């Protein structure tokens, strides 16, 4: 139960002491202690160019400029202020603690979704003293070298090998395979998506995520939940971990945290895990130049408050059930559909794979010709997505790790009327193109037409 969230107005009114206390409780507390000891724990109330004005009436000229990130000086509300504590970052950390599951109590901020996962690997190794990281097959955790190392998709990995050593995989949703690995006590952490989005909206069995958490505790391996895509109401809960009543040691998030306006990611850890960095010699190991900047945190606070105040988690849960009810009958109507599945507003429609042989080869070679190697040869869902957009004005997504799954992932504010329109369009596309050959033929004709016009 959320008792109170801080708003951006609340954050602006925080005193120097209140900012310090929030960072101390929910941020990189050792770093804040260091700033206080050095006298950098001042609250900036306004700025102009190089000039910074503080709450105690003093002023300073900024000869750090955000470690080179502020080439034109500051505006009235400075955005990147190193090395001063940030009121918006303090308030955002507080708000995140109110809504995240379990005992997560400290937050680090970054400027994308991969970096929180990279940082999760780092702090897990630092805390446990172990070097290996365990991940699930078909996972997607980002495109940096470390997060690619926690991926099974060869098309994303092969060009950049050798990747980071010490990463091993297990089948998703297989608790026995997980325990066989964990019992070796070689792994610093297990990282899982509570629902595998890019794998094609793969939902584990009831109890799998909770059992994974239990096994991690049993073998003293940290449990990381990657909620970059599933967080902030997407699955009908604030975080998907809540579906299985799970309490991770580390949680990562991004995407919806920025409300579609700011680029921001976060890693949350328990106080116990934070102890790996709770020394002055280590407190700078996971700082980020742009992480926790004023405007991104301000936008994130507004985003969280809007999700809570407008009951958008409940809206996602209710309309997620509605869209599944509308889509599932299409499986019986159209033989090309293999499965319809989802949680909240993260819905996957999986198409049947064509049988091996001439038709499949024709399909795949046709896709390759159309895309010019820009998309995967089996990206059938992309062809359906193209029909939806060009014939009905509905934008749906394909899945990176399963090219036979199309995703319906609308904003949390979607209405039932808009869902009806999208599902009706999907039904019409499937009626018009009941086979892969009919779908490929029209796409090829359009492709040839575009080339002639050029």
Secondary structure, DSSP 8 states (H G I E B T S, - for coil): -------HHHHHH--HHHHHHHHHHHS-HHHHHHHHHHT----EEEEEBTEEEETTS-EEE-SSHHHHT-TT-B-SS-S--TTS--HHHHHHHHHHHHHSSTTEEEEEEESSSHHHHHHHHHHHHHHH---EEEEETT----SSHHHHHT---HHHHGGG-S--SSEEEE-TT-HHHHHHHHTT--EEEEEE-SEETTTTSEE--TTHHHHHHHHHHHTT-EEEEE-TTTTTTTTSSSSGGGGGT---SEEEE-GGGGTTTS--EEEEEEHHHHGGG-STTTTTTT--SSTT-HHHHHHHHHHHHHHHHTTHHHHHHHHHHHHHHHHHHHHHH-TTEEEEEEETTEEEEEE----TTHHHHHHHHHHHHHHTTSS-TT-HHHHHHHHHHHHH----EE-SS-TTEEEE---TT--HHHHHHHHHHHHHHHHH--SHHHHHHHHHHHHHHHHHH-
